Amino acid sequence: MIKLFLRKSAHKVIKLLRIGLYQILSDCQSVSGKPFRSQPVLLKGQGHINFGEDVHLGVETSPFFYSGYMYIEARNPETRISIGSHVWINNNASLIAEGEGITIGDHTLIGTHFEVVDSDFHDLHPNRRMTGHPLRKRVDIGTNVFIGANVKILKGVTIGDNSVIGNGAVVTSSIPANSVAVGCPARVIKALPT
């Protein structure tokens, strides 16, 4: 009984200390909303990060709970990352925007190691990799979308409402509503009943 009490107490202390440390390290000055943080979250950048109601960041009963953190960055002043209400994002997600931004609709579920970006971050021309202008384009994830673990979503993608993105998919082009998409690059394999 004492062992169980000590284990639960240690878990709570470690969790709170880690979350607090990453709050101190966060430098984004324009954050609205108060998500529930189970895993540490680093909020970075000069842009805007908006959370809707009842947003959950991290899951205690999933892998990588103790060994990682979530990274959300709106790099430039005009950049906006908007996460709707009743969204669950599992451990070790990375959302980085430096252009038009990223939107995640209400009631969306996202698995571990999720990555989404709205930019190439470097010019693709070999002579301008460090000095050129990267391509940037908005990412829109609809409402009630279910995204599996280890999914990567690239710039310019729109995922329609109610769609499912299978584990390990790399989404390079838009996915229509009510669809199941899998693979690398992700392709629609079936429609969902409406």
C-alpha positions as CSV (number, residue, x, y, z in Angstrom):
1,M,0.0,0.0,0.0
2,I,2.8,2.4,0.9
3,K,4.7,1.5,-2.3
4,L,1.6,2.3,-4.4
5,F,1.2,5.6,-2.6
6,L,4.8,6.5,-3.2
7,R,4.6,5.6,-6.9
8,K,1.5,7.7,-7.4
9,S,3.0,10.6,-5.5
10,A,6.2,10.4,-7.5
11,H,4.3,10.3,-10.8
12,K,2.3,13.4,-9.9
13,V,5.4,15.4,-8.8
14,I,7.4,14.4,-11.9
15,K,4.5,15.3,-14.2
16,L,3.9,18.7,-12.6
17,L,7.6,19.6,-12.5
18,R,8.0,18.7,-16.2
19,I,4.9,20.6,-17.2
20,G,6.0,23.6,-15.2
21,L,9.5,23.6,-16.6
22,Y,8.2,23.7,-20.2
23,Q,5.8,26.5,-19.3
24,I,8.8,28.5,-18.1
25,L,10.7,27.7,-21.3
26,S,7.8,28.7,-23.6
27,D,8.2,32.1,-25.2
28,C,5.1,32.6,-27.3
29,Q,3.4,35.8,-26.0
30,S,0.1,35.4,-27.8
31,V,-1.6,32.2,-26.5
32,S,-5.3,32.1,-25.9
33,G,-7.3,29.3,-24.3
34,K,-6.3,26.9,-21.5
35,P,-5.7,23.3,-22.6
36,F,-5.4,20.4,-20.2
37,R,-1.7,19.5,-20.2
38,S,-0.8,15.9,-19.3
39,Q,2.5,16.0,-21.2
40,P,4.9,19.1,-21.2
41,V,4.1,21.5,-24.0
42,L,6.6,24.0,-25.4
43,L,4.9,27.0,-27.0
44,K,7.2,29.0,-29.2
45,G,7.3,31.9,-31.7
46,Q,6.1,35.4,-32.4
47,G,2.7,34.4,-33.8
48,H,-0.6,33.4,-32.3
49,I,-1.6,30.0,-30.8
50,N,-5.3,29.6,-30.0
51,F,-6.9,26.7,-28.1
52,G,-10.6,26.0,-28.0
53,E,-12.5,24.6,-25.0
54,D,-11.7,21.2,-23.6
55,V,-8.4,20.6,-25.5
56,H,-6.3,17.8,-24.1
57,L,-2.5,17.7,-24.8
58,G,-0.8,14.5,-24.0
59,V,-2.1,11.2,-22.7
60,E,-0.7,9.5,-19.5
61,T,-1.6,6.0,-20.6
62,S,0.2,6.2,-23.9
63,P,3.8,5.7,-24.9
64,F,6.4,8.4,-24.6
65,F,4.6,10.1,-21.7
66,Y,7.7,10.5,-19.6
67,S,10.3,10.7,-22.3
68,G,9.0,13.5,-24.6
69,Y,7.1,16.7,-25.0
70,M,4.8,18.5,-27.4
71,Y,6.2,21.3,-29.6
72,I,3.9,24.0,-31.0
73,E,5.5,26.9,-32.8
74,A,3.9,29.9,-34.7
75,R,7.2,31.4,-35.9
76,N,6.3,34.8,-37.5
77,P,4.0,37.6,-36.1
78,E,1.3,37.0,-38.8
79,T,1.3,33.2,-38.3
80,R,-1.6,31.5,-36.5
81,I,-2.1,28.0,-35.1
82,S,-5.7,27.3,-34.1
83,I,-6.8,24.2,-32.4
84,G,-10.6,23.8,-32.0
85,S,-12.7,22.6,-29.1
86,H,-12.8,19.0,-27.7
87,V,-9.5,18.0,-29.5
88,W,-7.2,15.3,-28.1
89,I,-3.6,15.3,-29.2
90,N,-1.5,12.4,-28.0
91,N,2.2,12.5,-26.8
92,N,5.1,14.0,-28.7
93,A,3.2,16.0,-31.3
94,S,4.9,18.7,-33.4
95,L,3.0,21.6,-35.0
96,I,5.2,24.2,-36.7
97,A,3.9,27.1,-38.8
98,E,5.8,30.0,-40.3
99,G,3.4,31.0,-43.1
100,E,-0.4,31.1,-43.3
101,G,-0.8,28.7,-40.4
102,I,-2.5,25.5,-39.2
103,T,-6.1,24.9,-38.2
104,I,-7.4,21.8,-36.5
105,G,-11.2,21.5,-36.2
106,D,-13.3,20.5,-33.3
107,H,-13.6,16.9,-32.0
108,T,-10.4,15.8,-33.7
109,L,-8.4,12.9,-32.3
110,I,-4.6,12.7,-33.0
111,G,-2.2,9.9,-32.2
112,T,1.4,9.9,-30.9
113,H,4.3,11.4,-32.9
114,F,2.0,13.5,-35.1
115,E,3.8,16.2,-37.2
116,V,2.2,19.0,-39.2
117,V,4.0,21.9,-41.0
118,D,2.9,24.7,-43.3
119,S,6.3,25.3,-44.9
120,D,9.3,23.7,-46.6
121,F,11.4,25.9,-44.2
122,H,14.2,26.1,-46.8
123,D,14.2,27.0,-50.5
124,L,14.4,23.9,-52.5
125,H,16.8,25.4,-55.1
126,P,20.3,24.1,-54.2
127,N,21.9,27.5,-54.4
128,R,19.3,29.2,-52.2
129,R,18.8,26.6,-49.4
130,M,19.9,29.0,-46.7
131,T,19.1,32.3,-48.3
132,G,16.0,31.8,-50.5
133,H,12.3,31.9,-49.7
134,P,10.6,28.6,-48.8
135,L,7.2,27.6,-50.1
136,R,4.5,28.1,-47.5
137,K,0.8,27.1,-47.6
138,R,-1.9,26.8,-45.0
139,V,-2.9,23.5,-43.5
140,D,-6.6,22.8,-42.6
141,I,-7.7,19.8,-40.7
142,G,-11.5,19.5,-40.5
143,T,-13.8,18.6,-37.7
144,N,-14.2,15.1,-36.2
145,V,-11.0,13.9,-38.0
146,F,-9.2,10.8,-36.6
147,I,-5.4,10.8,-37.3
148,G,-3.4,7.8,-36.3
149,A,0.1,7.6,-34.8
150,N,3.3,8.7,-36.7
151,V,1.3,10.7,-39.3
152,K,3.0,13.6,-41.1
153,I,1.0,16.3,-42.8
154,L,2.7,18.7,-45.2
155,K,2.0,22.2,-46.4
156,G,-1.0,23.0,-48.4
157,V,-3.1,20.0,-47.3
158,T,-6.8,20.1,-46.4
159,I,-8.3,17.1,-44.7
160,G,-12.1,17.0,-44.9
161,D,-14.5,16.5,-42.0
162,N,-14.9,13.0,-40.5
163,S,-11.9,11.6,-42.4
164,V,-9.5,9.0,-41.0
165,I,-5.7,9.1,-41.7
166,G,-4.1,5.7,-41.0
167,N,-0.9,5.1,-38.9
168,G,2.4,6.2,-40.5
169,A,0.8,8.1,-43.4
170,V,2.5,11.0,-45.0
171,V,-0.2,13.4,-46.3
172,T,1.2,15.4,-49.2
173,S,-2.2,16.3,-50.9
174,S,-5.7,17.1,-49.8
175,I,-8.0,14.3,-48.5
176,P,-11.8,14.8,-49.1
177,A,-14.4,14.6,-46.3
178,N,-15.6,11.2,-45.1
179,S,-12.6,9.3,-46.4
180,V,-10.0,6.8,-45.1
181,A,-6.5,7.5,-46.4
182,V,-3.3,5.5,-45.8
183,G,0.2,5.2,-47.1
184,C,3.2,7.2,-48.1
185,P,2.1,9.3,-49.9
186,A,-1.4,9.0,-48.4
187,R,-4.1,7.9,-50.8
188,V,-7.9,7.4,-50.2
189,I,-8.7,3.7,-50.0
190,K,-12.4,4.0,-49.2
191,A,-15.3,6.3,-48.4
192,L,-17.0,6.4,-45.0
193,P,-20.7,6.1,-44.7
194,T,-22.4,9.5,-44.2
